[in-house]
Amino acid sequence: MAVGTLAMFAPGIVALLPALVAQRFDGNASITGLLFAAVATGAMLGAITSGWLGGLRRPGVVLLAALTLTFVIMIAFGLAPYAWLMLGLLVVVGYFESVQEVLRYTLIQQHTPGPLLGRVNGIWMAQEVGGVTVGSLVAGAYGAIWVASDAVIYFGLTLLVLSLICAVVLRSLVRVRGERPTAIPVS
């Protein structure tokens, strides 16, 4: 859940997109629309190609790596001078966010006792629904302090540092082993 809480901030970057496009590209509405669509495109690609995630031996390590890479790419996005590069970076951010979602949900399903699964899924769902709003609030606060490009960079740096702390503190997540799915007979 701690990793999920941290990951919920990442989509907040969309709150800074209009200001960033205004700063770099004279408020070009087409670029703004493409940037908004880029994250969703990457997430769709991540979901479509997620089959390989089922066979991971160390899903916790992959989850933490995807989380950390998301924030590294977010920083690169803030530094990117060209719209095409920004688009590509946001597609990759969306891909890694999708990988994280699949892995977090899989780990919740595999490691939550049956009687608690409904409650834990409810908390997870609330976290997912509220995540963009909370992340946007935090990103917007950064945008109130710095110009949009700097706000994206500092937002990414803050999240990167927190993800590295998670990687050190959450040793049980690093040690978790993937479980092979068992076939359920269809009657």
N, C-alpha and C positions, 0 to 999 in steps of 0.2 A: 504494500500500500504506500510506503514511503516513496518508492520509485514512481508509482502512479501519480502521487501528489506532485512530485517534481515535474514529471512529464506533462501534467495538465497545464503548466505555464507556457510551454512551447507554442501552442497555437495562438497565444496572445500576440505574437508578432504581427498578425494581420491588422491589428489596431494601428500599427505604425506605417502600413503600406501606403495609404493616401498621402501622408506627410512626406514619406520617402520619395514617392514619385513626383510630388510637387517640388521637392528639393533638387532632385537629379534630372528630371525629364519634363519640367514645365507643366506638371499636372496632367500628362497625357492619359486620357481615360482608357484607351486601349491597353496601355501598359499596365495600368492599375487592374483592369479586368483579367489580363493574362496572369499577373502575379497571384491574384486571388485563386485562379483556377489551377495554378501550378502545384500547389500543395495537395489539392484533391486529386490531381492526375497522378502524382507520386504515390499517394495513399492507395489509389485504385490499383496501380501497378504492383505495389507491395502485397495487397490482398490477393490479386490474381496469381502471383508467383509465390505465395506463402507455403506451398506444400513442403518445401525443404525444411521448414521450421519444426515439423513433427518428428524428425529423426535426430534432433540435436542431443548430444550427450551432456552438454553444459548450457542449458537454456538461460540460466541466470547470467553467465558471462556474456552471452550474446545480447541479452537484454541490456545490460549495463554498457556494453560497447555501442549498441545502437543509440542509447540515450546520450552518451558522451559525444558520439559522432554527430548527432542532431545539433548539438550546441556548437560544436566546432564549425559545422557547415553554416549555422546561423551567423556566426561571427564573420565567416568568409562572405556571406550574403551582404552583410553590412558594409564590407569593404569593396564589394564588386562595383566596378565603374560602368558596366554595360548591362543593358536590359536583358540581352540574350543569356548572359552569364547568371544574372539574378534569377531568371526563369529556370535555368537548369539546376541551380542550387536549391531552389524551392521544391522542385520535383524530387530531388534526392532527400530533402527534409521530410516531405510527405511519405516517401518510401520508408524511411527509417521510423517515422511515427507509426506507420501501419505495422511494421515488424514488431515494434514495442507493444502495440495493442494486442496483437495475436499472442505474443509470448506472455504478457501479463495475464491475459484471460486464461490461457492454458495453464499457467502455474496456479492461478486461483482455483480452477476446476480440479486440478490434480492434488492439491495440498490442503484443501479445506474440508474438514469433516462434514459428512452429509447433512447432519442436523443444523449446521451453521451456514450451509452453502447459500440458502436463500437470502439470509441477512447480509452476508459478505457480498453477494452479487448486487444487492440493493445499494450498499455503500459504494461499490465500484461504479454502478450506474450513476449515482448522484455525483460522484467525482468526475465522471466523464461529461455529464451534462453541464455541470458548473465550471468545468475546467477552462473552456474558452473564455468565459466571462471573467473569471479570476485572473487568468493569464493576460487578458486584454487590459484589465484594470492596472496590473503591475507594469505592463509594457507602456500603457498610457502615462503612468506616473514617471517612468523613465523619459518618455517623450516630452513631458512638461519641464524636465530638467535640462535635457540636451537636445540638439538638433536630431532629426529622425535617424540619420545614418549612425551617429554616435550612440543614440539610444538603443538601436538594434545591436550594436557591438557590445555595449555595456550590459545589456539584457542577456545576450548570449554568454558573455564572460561570467556573469553572476551564476547563470544556470550551469555552465561548465564546471565551475568550482564546486557547486553543490553536488553535481553528479559524481565528481571525483571523490568527494567526501562520502557519498553513498557507497561508492565502490570499495572504500576502505572500511567503512563502518558495518556494512551489510554483508559480513563474511558468509552468513548462511545462504544468502542469495548466490554468492560466487560458488559455493560448494554444491548447490542443488543439482541433482542429476535428472536428466530427462527420463520420462517413463514411456515405455512402448505402449501404444494404445492396444487395448484388448478388444477382440471382436465381440460384439454383442449379437447373439443369435436373433434373427428376425422370425417371429412366429406368425 
